[in-house]
Structure formats: C-alpha cells, structure tokens
C-alpha cells in the first residue's frame, strides 16, 4: 500500500514539474524575471499579426493580458486561437521596434 501511495505521489509531482499546463500571460508580465529564458506554453487569441512568410511578430491575448510572440516562420492571422510554445525573452527589439517582454516562438498550434 505504501509503495502505491508513493508511486502516485511521484507521478503527480512529475506532472507538476513538467509544466504541462499553460501559463497565464499576466503571470509572465507580472514577474518577467522569473520566466526569463524559460520555456512556456500560452493559450490565447491572436489580436495583432504582421510579418512575411518566413518570419514575423504577433500578439496573443488571454483573459489576463497580451504578449508579443516573435516567430521564425509564418504567423497566424488575427482572430486565430493558438497554443504557443516558446522561450520568454526580455527587451526584444525587431527591426528597430521594441516589444519588451515577449515569447520567442518554438512552435504554435491552431486550436
């Protein structure tokens, strides 16, 4: 019985530490130093999008805030529901425009 309880606790702790869930945008913006250079996942709606086929920037909004996403690929269109996975970066500047705290996209999935 103790082995089973220990195994359940280990699996639950592993799930918490793996970061399976999405981070709220407000949490990132409230404490950017905590998330700096960490991989995160964010769910939301694209509110602004600009770029070319090979790279661009788009803004994602959840019910807590908005954050810019720097993409090395095609950007999703305005209004698209997305799950973004990437690394939080501070002081991001692209083509002379400053975006403050942003996510450097590793990938995104349309919802």
Rosetta constraint file for C-alpha pairs under 8 A:
AtomPair CA 1 CA 5 HARMONIC 6.35 0.50
AtomPair CA 2 CA 6 HARMONIC 6.07 0.50
AtomPair CA 3 CA 7 HARMONIC 6.06 0.50
AtomPair CA 4 CA 8 HARMONIC 6.20 0.50
AtomPair CA 5 CA 9 HARMONIC 6.20 0.50
AtomPair CA 6 CA 10 HARMONIC 6.14 0.50
AtomPair CA 7 CA 11 HARMONIC 6.22 0.50
AtomPair CA 8 CA 12 HARMONIC 6.19 0.50
AtomPair CA 9 CA 13 HARMONIC 6.12 0.50
AtomPair CA 10 CA 14 HARMONIC 6.09 0.50
AtomPair CA 11 CA 15 HARMONIC 6.28 0.50
AtomPair CA 12 CA 16 HARMONIC 6.42 0.50
AtomPair CA 13 CA 17 HARMONIC 6.18 0.50
AtomPair CA 14 CA 18 HARMONIC 6.01 0.50
AtomPair CA 15 CA 19 HARMONIC 7.04 0.50
AtomPair CA 15 CA 20 HARMONIC 6.78 0.50
AtomPair CA 16 CA 20 HARMONIC 7.23 0.50
AtomPair CA 19 CA 40 HARMONIC 7.78 0.50
AtomPair CA 21 CA 41 HARMONIC 7.10 0.50
AtomPair CA 22 CA 40 HARMONIC 7.07 0.50
AtomPair CA 22 CA 41 HARMONIC 4.76 0.50
AtomPair CA 22 CA 42 HARMONIC 4.98 0.50
AtomPair CA 22 CA 43 HARMONIC 6.39 0.50
AtomPair CA 23 CA 27 HARMONIC 7.00 0.50
AtomPair CA 23 CA 28 HARMONIC 7.46 0.50
AtomPair CA 23 CA 40 HARMONIC 6.58 0.50
AtomPair CA 23 CA 41 HARMONIC 5.98 0.50
AtomPair CA 23 CA 42 HARMONIC 5.50 0.50
AtomPair CA 23 CA 43 HARMONIC 7.93 0.50
AtomPair CA 24 CA 28 HARMONIC 6.91 0.50
AtomPair CA 24 CA 42 HARMONIC 6.67 0.50
AtomPair CA 24 CA 43 HARMONIC 8.00 0.50
AtomPair CA 24 CA 62 HARMONIC 7.31 0.50
AtomPair CA 24 CA 64 HARMONIC 6.66 0.50
AtomPair CA 25 CA 29 HARMONIC 6.29 0.50
AtomPair CA 25 CA 42 HARMONIC 7.05 0.50
AtomPair CA 25 CA 61 HARMONIC 7.60 0.50
AtomPair CA 25 CA 62 HARMONIC 6.74 0.50
AtomPair CA 25 CA 64 HARMONIC 6.06 0.50
AtomPair CA 25 CA 65 HARMONIC 5.50 0.50
AtomPair CA 25 CA 66 HARMONIC 6.42 0.50
AtomPair CA 25 CA 67 HARMONIC 6.72 0.50
AtomPair CA 26 CA 30 HARMONIC 5.83 0.50
AtomPair CA 26 CA 64 HARMONIC 5.20 0.50
AtomPair CA 26 CA 65 HARMONIC 5.40 0.50
AtomPair CA 26 CA 66 HARMONIC 7.83 0.50
AtomPair CA 27 CA 31 HARMONIC 6.32 0.50
AtomPair CA 28 CA 32 HARMONIC 5.20 0.50
AtomPair CA 28 CA 34 HARMONIC 7.80 0.50
AtomPair CA 28 CA 35 HARMONIC 6.29 0.50
AtomPair CA 29 CA 67 HARMONIC 7.99 0.50
AtomPair CA 29 CA 101 HARMONIC 7.15 0.50
AtomPair CA 31 CA 35 HARMONIC 7.07 0.50
AtomPair CA 32 CA 36 HARMONIC 5.82 0.50
AtomPair CA 32 CA 88 HARMONIC 7.88 0.50
AtomPair CA 32 CA 90 HARMONIC 7.37 0.50
AtomPair CA 32 CA 101 HARMONIC 6.96 0.50
AtomPair CA 35 CA 39 HARMONIC 7.87 0.50
AtomPair CA 35 CA 88 HARMONIC 6.10 0.50
AtomPair CA 36 CA 87 HARMONIC 7.71 0.50
AtomPair CA 36 CA 88 HARMONIC 5.26 0.50
AtomPair CA 36 CA 89 HARMONIC 5.73 0.50
AtomPair CA 36 CA 90 HARMONIC 6.78 0.50
AtomPair CA 37 CA 87 HARMONIC 5.58 0.50
AtomPair CA 37 CA 88 HARMONIC 5.19 0.50
AtomPair CA 37 CA 89 HARMONIC 5.86 0.50
AtomPair CA 38 CA 87 HARMONIC 5.25 0.50
AtomPair CA 38 CA 88 HARMONIC 5.76 0.50
AtomPair CA 39 CA 85 HARMONIC 7.07 0.50
AtomPair CA 39 CA 86 HARMONIC 5.27 0.50
AtomPair CA 39 CA 87 HARMONIC 4.27 0.50
AtomPair CA 39 CA 88 HARMONIC 6.55 0.50
AtomPair CA 40 CA 85 HARMONIC 5.75 0.50
AtomPair CA 40 CA 86 HARMONIC 5.64 0.50
AtomPair CA 40 CA 87 HARMONIC 6.08 0.50
AtomPair CA 40 CA 88 HARMONIC 7.11 0.50
AtomPair CA 41 CA 83 HARMONIC 6.77 0.50
AtomPair CA 41 CA 84 HARMONIC 5.49 0.50
AtomPair CA 41 CA 85 HARMONIC 4.41 0.50
AtomPair CA 41 CA 86 HARMONIC 6.60 0.50
AtomPair CA 42 CA 83 HARMONIC 5.63 0.50
AtomPair CA 42 CA 84 HARMONIC 5.18 0.50
AtomPair CA 42 CA 85 HARMONIC 6.59 0.50
AtomPair CA 43 CA 60 HARMONIC 7.98 0.50
AtomPair CA 43 CA 62 HARMONIC 6.71 0.50
AtomPair CA 43 CA 81 HARMONIC 7.63 0.50
AtomPair CA 43 CA 82 HARMONIC 5.83 0.50
AtomPair CA 43 CA 83 HARMONIC 4.43 0.50
AtomPair CA 43 CA 84 HARMONIC 6.38 0.50
AtomPair CA 44 CA 60 HARMONIC 5.66 0.50
AtomPair CA 44 CA 61 HARMONIC 5.13 0.50
AtomPair CA 44 CA 62 HARMONIC 4.61 0.50
AtomPair CA 44 CA 81 HARMONIC 5.76 0.50
AtomPair CA 44 CA 82 HARMONIC 5.61 0.50
AtomPair CA 44 CA 83 HARMONIC 6.60 0.50
AtomPair CA 45 CA 60 HARMONIC 5.36 0.50
AtomPair CA 45 CA 61 HARMONIC 5.28 0.50
AtomPair CA 45 CA 62 HARMONIC 6.56 0.50
AtomPair CA 45 CA 78 HARMONIC 7.83 0.50
AtomPair CA 45 CA 79 HARMONIC 5.87 0.50
AtomPair CA 45 CA 80 HARMONIC 5.61 0.50
AtomPair CA 45 CA 81 HARMONIC 4.48 0.50
AtomPair CA 45 CA 82 HARMONIC 6.08 0.50
AtomPair CA 46 CA 58 HARMONIC 6.78 0.50
AtomPair CA 46 CA 59 HARMONIC 5.60 0.50
AtomPair CA 46 CA 60 HARMONIC 4.53 0.50
AtomPair CA 46 CA 61 HARMONIC 6.39 0.50
AtomPair CA 46 CA 76 HARMONIC 7.23 0.50
AtomPair CA 46 CA 77 HARMONIC 6.83 0.50
AtomPair CA 46 CA 78 HARMONIC 5.01 0.50
AtomPair CA 46 CA 79 HARMONIC 5.13 0.50
AtomPair CA 46 CA 80 HARMONIC 5.38 0.50
AtomPair CA 46 CA 81 HARMONIC 6.46 0.50
AtomPair CA 46 CA 82 HARMONIC 7.20 0.50
AtomPair CA 47 CA 58 HARMONIC 7.52 0.50
AtomPair CA 47 CA 59 HARMONIC 5.56 0.50
AtomPair CA 47 CA 60 HARMONIC 5.90 0.50
AtomPair CA 47 CA 61 HARMONIC 6.55 0.50
AtomPair CA 47 CA 78 HARMONIC 5.33 0.50
AtomPair CA 47 CA 79 HARMONIC 6.05 0.50
AtomPair CA 48 CA 58 HARMONIC 5.45 0.50
AtomPair CA 48 CA 59 HARMONIC 5.09 0.50
AtomPair CA 48 CA 60 HARMONIC 7.53 0.50
AtomPair CA 48 CA 77 HARMONIC 7.80 0.50
AtomPair CA 48 CA 78 HARMONIC 5.53 0.50
AtomPair CA 49 CA 56 HARMONIC 7.73 0.50
AtomPair CA 49 CA 57 HARMONIC 6.08 0.50
AtomPair CA 49 CA 58 HARMONIC 4.14 0.50
AtomPair CA 49 CA 59 HARMONIC 6.38 0.50
AtomPair CA 49 CA 75 HARMONIC 6.83 0.50
AtomPair CA 49 CA 76 HARMONIC 7.07 0.50
AtomPair CA 49 CA 77 HARMONIC 6.12 0.50
AtomPair CA 49 CA 78 HARMONIC 5.90 0.50
AtomPair CA 50 CA 56 HARMONIC 5.81 0.50
AtomPair CA 50 CA 57 HARMONIC 5.64 0.50
AtomPair CA 50 CA 58 HARMONIC 6.18 0.50
AtomPair CA 50 CA 75 HARMONIC 7.34 0.50
AtomPair CA 51 CA 55 HARMONIC 5.88 0.50
AtomPair CA 51 CA 56 HARMONIC 3.84 0.50
AtomPair CA 51 CA 57 HARMONIC 6.13 0.50
AtomPair CA 51 CA 74 HARMONIC 7.69 0.50
AtomPair CA 51 CA 75 HARMONIC 6.96 0.50
AtomPair CA 52 CA 56 HARMONIC 5.99 0.50
AtomPair CA 52 CA 74 HARMONIC 6.80 0.50
AtomPair CA 52 CA 75 HARMONIC 7.90 0.50
AtomPair CA 53 CA 73 HARMONIC 6.49 0.50
AtomPair CA 53 CA 74 HARMONIC 4.79 0.50
AtomPair CA 53 CA 75 HARMONIC 7.49 0.50
AtomPair CA 54 CA 72 HARMONIC 6.26 0.50
AtomPair CA 54 CA 73 HARMONIC 4.64 0.50
AtomPair CA 54 CA 74 HARMONIC 5.54 0.50
AtomPair CA 55 CA 70 HARMONIC 7.95 0.50
AtomPair CA 55 CA 71 HARMONIC 5.45 0.50
AtomPair CA 55 CA 72 HARMONIC 4.39 0.50
AtomPair CA 55 CA 73 HARMONIC 4.50 0.50
AtomPair CA 55 CA 74 HARMONIC 5.70 0.50
AtomPair CA 55 CA 75 HARMONIC 7.07 0.50
AtomPair CA 56 CA 70 HARMONIC 6.23 0.50
AtomPair CA 56 CA 71 HARMONIC 5.27 0.50
AtomPair CA 56 CA 72 HARMONIC 6.66 0.50
AtomPair CA 56 CA 73 HARMONIC 7.01 0.50
AtomPair CA 56 CA 74 HARMONIC 6.89 0.50
AtomPair CA 56 CA 75 HARMONIC 6.10 0.50
AtomPair CA 57 CA 68 HARMONIC 6.77 0.50
AtomPair CA 57 CA 69 HARMONIC 5.62 0.50
AtomPair CA 57 CA 70 HARMONIC 4.69 0.50
AtomPair CA 57 CA 71 HARMONIC 5.83 0.50
AtomPair CA 57 CA 75 HARMONIC 6.91 0.50
AtomPair CA 58 CA 68 HARMONIC 5.67 0.50
AtomPair CA 58 CA 69 HARMONIC 5.28 0.50
AtomPair CA 58 CA 70 HARMONIC 6.77 0.50
AtomPair CA 58 CA 71 HARMONIC 7.78 0.50
AtomPair CA 58 CA 75 HARMONIC 6.67 0.50
AtomPair CA 58 CA 76 HARMONIC 7.57 0.50
AtomPair CA 59 CA 66 HARMONIC 6.55 0.50
AtomPair CA 59 CA 67 HARMONIC 5.55 0.50
AtomPair CA 59 CA 68 HARMONIC 4.28 0.50
AtomPair CA 59 CA 69 HARMONIC 5.89 0.50
AtomPair CA 60 CA 66 HARMONIC 5.51 0.50
AtomPair CA 60 CA 67 HARMONIC 5.53 0.50
AtomPair CA 60 CA 68 HARMONIC 6.31 0.50
AtomPair CA 60 CA 69 HARMONIC 7.18 0.50
AtomPair CA 61 CA 65 HARMONIC 5.60 0.50
AtomPair CA 61 CA 66 HARMONIC 4.26 0.50
AtomPair CA 61 CA 67 HARMONIC 6.63 0.50
AtomPair CA 62 CA 66 HARMONIC 6.63 0.50
AtomPair CA 67 CA 101 HARMONIC 7.34 0.50
AtomPair CA 67 CA 102 HARMONIC 5.95 0.50
AtomPair CA 67 CA 103 HARMONIC 7.50 0.50
AtomPair CA 68 CA 99 HARMONIC 6.78 0.50
AtomPair CA 68 CA 101 HARMONIC 7.52 0.50
AtomPair CA 68 CA 102 HARMONIC 4.92 0.50
AtomPair CA 68 CA 103 HARMONIC 6.40 0.50
AtomPair CA 69 CA 102 HARMONIC 5.62 0.50
AtomPair CA 69 CA 103 HARMONIC 4.72 0.50
AtomPair CA 69 CA 104 HARMONIC 5.90 0.50
AtomPair CA 69 CA 105 HARMONIC 6.18 0.50
AtomPair CA 70 CA 102 HARMONIC 7.07 0.50
AtomPair CA 70 CA 103 HARMONIC 6.13 0.50
AtomPair CA 70 CA 104 HARMONIC 4.86 0.50
AtomPair CA 70 CA 105 HARMONIC 5.78 0.50
AtomPair CA 71 CA 75 HARMONIC 6.63 0.50
AtomPair CA 71 CA 104 HARMONIC 6.44 0.50
AtomPair CA 71 CA 105 HARMONIC 5.21 0.50
AtomPair CA 71 CA 106 HARMONIC 7.77 0.50
AtomPair CA 72 CA 105 HARMONIC 7.31 0.50
AtomPair CA 76 CA 80 HARMONIC 6.45 0.50
AtomPair CA 80 CA 110 HARMONIC 6.94 0.50
AtomPair CA 80 CA 111 HARMONIC 7.70 0.50
AtomPair CA 81 CA 110 HARMONIC 5.80 0.50
AtomPair CA 81 CA 111 HARMONIC 5.15 0.50
AtomPair CA 82 CA 108 HARMONIC 6.46 0.50
AtomPair CA 82 CA 109 HARMONIC 5.53 0.50
AtomPair CA 82 CA 110 HARMONIC 4.53 0.50
AtomPair CA 82 CA 111 HARMONIC 5.38 0.50
AtomPair CA 83 CA 108 HARMONIC 5.51 0.50
AtomPair CA 83 CA 109 HARMONIC 5.23 0.50
AtomPair CA 83 CA 110 HARMONIC 6.52 0.50
AtomPair CA 83 CA 111 HARMONIC 7.04 0.50
AtomPair CA 84 CA 105 HARMONIC 6.77 0.50
AtomPair CA 84 CA 106 HARMONIC 7.81 0.50
AtomPair CA 84 CA 107 HARMONIC 6.15 0.50
AtomPair CA 84 CA 108 HARMONIC 4.37 0.50
AtomPair CA 84 CA 109 HARMONIC 6.63 0.50
AtomPair CA 85 CA 105 HARMONIC 6.00 0.50
AtomPair CA 85 CA 106 HARMONIC 5.64 0.50
AtomPair CA 85 CA 107 HARMONIC 5.42 0.50
AtomPair CA 85 CA 108 HARMONIC 6.01 0.50
AtomPair CA 86 CA 103 HARMONIC 5.83 0.50
AtomPair CA 86 CA 104 HARMONIC 5.36 0.50
AtomPair CA 86 CA 105 HARMONIC 4.31 0.50
AtomPair CA 86 CA 106 HARMONIC 4.58 0.50
AtomPair CA 86 CA 107 HARMONIC 6.71 0.50
AtomPair CA 87 CA 103 HARMONIC 5.36 0.50
AtomPair CA 87 CA 104 HARMONIC 5.18 0.50
AtomPair CA 87 CA 105 HARMONIC 6.65 0.50
AtomPair CA 87 CA 106 HARMONIC 7.37 0.50
AtomPair CA 88 CA 101 HARMONIC 7.10 0.50
AtomPair CA 88 CA 102 HARMONIC 5.83 0.50
AtomPair CA 88 CA 103 HARMONIC 4.45 0.50
AtomPair CA 88 CA 104 HARMONIC 6.30 0.50
AtomPair CA 89 CA 101 HARMONIC 5.74 0.50
AtomPair CA 89 CA 102 HARMONIC 5.37 0.50
AtomPair CA 89 CA 103 HARMONIC 5.80 0.50
AtomPair CA 89 CA 104 HARMONIC 6.64 0.50
AtomPair CA 90 CA 100 HARMONIC 5.74 0.50
AtomPair CA 90 CA 101 HARMONIC 4.35 0.50
AtomPair CA 90 CA 102 HARMONIC 6.36 0.50
AtomPair CA 91 CA 98 HARMONIC 6.92 0.50
AtomPair CA 91 CA 99 HARMONIC 6.69 0.50
AtomPair CA 91 CA 100 HARMONIC 4.49 0.50
AtomPair CA 91 CA 101 HARMONIC 5.88 0.50
AtomPair CA 91 CA 102 HARMONIC 7.90 0.50
AtomPair CA 92 CA 98 HARMONIC 5.85 0.50
AtomPair CA 92 CA 99 HARMONIC 5.37 0.50
AtomPair CA 92 CA 100 HARMONIC 5.52 0.50
AtomPair CA 92 CA 101 HARMONIC 6.61 0.50
AtomPair CA 92 CA 102 HARMONIC 6.65 0.50
AtomPair CA 93 CA 97 HARMONIC 5.32 0.50
AtomPair CA 93 CA 98 HARMONIC 4.28 0.50
AtomPair CA 93 CA 99 HARMONIC 5.97 0.50
AtomPair CA 93 CA 100 HARMONIC 7.65 0.50
AtomPair CA 94 CA 98 HARMONIC 6.55 0.50
AtomPair CA 94 CA 99 HARMONIC 7.72 0.50
